[in-house]
Amino acid sequence: MQKTVYIETTIPSFYHESRGEPEAVARRQWTREWWDTAAARFRTHKVMPRDPVGDALHLALASYYRCDFLLTWNCKHLANASKFDHIRRINAMMGLFVPVLTTPLELLSSEDVS
């Protein structure tokens, strides 16, 4: 049976923690190491360029948390049909869910568009 983990909001928020107390700094470092490992796999397999790291991190988070959609205006690295098969293959190799990578416009129904 596959195990699941509920990750409370302080975990991802510590990625951007700016407090300088030693405990906060240590938690920020551990959190970044944990998330950056997943993002690094996307860069290693050339799904995302080495820079910007943020794109790989967004994809890692959306994939890990099994988000149905990753909504973005970034059509170069994320909402890009020519990259989707590569992303799907790498996610399958890592055992990760594949979210739909799309822009807000694509989610609007025809009656929502004026």
N, C-alpha and C positions, 0 to 999 in steps of 0.2 A: 504494500500500500504506500502510495506517495505521500510524503509528509508535507504539510503546508505551514507557513509562518505568517502571522499577522504582524506587520511592521507598523508600529505606532508613529505618528507624525514627527516626533522628535528625532527619529533616525535620519530621514532625508533632510530635515531642517538643519541638522548639525553639519551637513556638507558646507553650508554657507555661514556657519557660526563665526562671529568676529570677536567674541570675548577673549581676553588674554590670560585669564586664570589658568593655571596648569591643568586642572581637570577638564576644562572646556577645550583647551588646545589639544589635549590627548584624545578626547572624544572626537573632535573634528578630524584629526589625523587618521584615527581608526575608521571613521565613517568614510572619508575620502578614499582610503585604501580599498575598502570593501567595494564601493561603487565603481571606482576607477578600474578595478580588475575586470569587471564585465565590459566596460567601455573599451578597455585596451584590446580585448578580443576582437571587437568590431574593427579596430584600426589595424591589428595584426593581419586579419584576413582581408584587408583592403576594402571593407564595406564602407568605411568612412576614412577620409584623409587624416593624416597625423594632426592636422590643424583644420578646422576647429574641433577641439576635444568635446565641446558642449553638444554637438550633434550626436556623437557616439554615446554620450551619457544619456541624452534624451531617449535614444533608441533602446539603450540598455534598460532604463527604468520602465519604459512602456512595455517592453518585452517581458521583463521579469515579473511585473505586476499584472500581466495578462490583460492589458488595456485593450479594449476593442478597437479604439482609434488612437493614433498619434496625430493630433491636429497641429498643423504648422503652415507657415508661409514659406518655409525653406524648401524650395523646389529643386535646388541644386543637389543636396545631399540626402534629403528625406522623402518628400512627396514627389518622387521621380520614378516614373514607370520603368525606365531603363535600369534602375538600381534594385527594383523590387525582387527579382528572381535571385539575385546575389544575396540580398538580405534574408530572403526565405531559406536559402540553402545553409547559410551560416547559422541562422537561428535553429534550424533543424539539427545541425551538427552539435550545437550546444544544448539541445533539448529545451529551447525557449519558444514561447508563443510568438506568433507573428501578428502584430497589430496592423490594421489598415492605415497606411500612411497617406494622409489626405489634407487638403486645404479646407478652410471653413466654407468656401463657396461650393465645394463638392458635396457638402452635407446639407445644404439648403435645398428644400424641395422647390419644384418649379413655381408653386404658388407663393413661396416666400420671396422670390426674386421680383423686384419691381421693374 
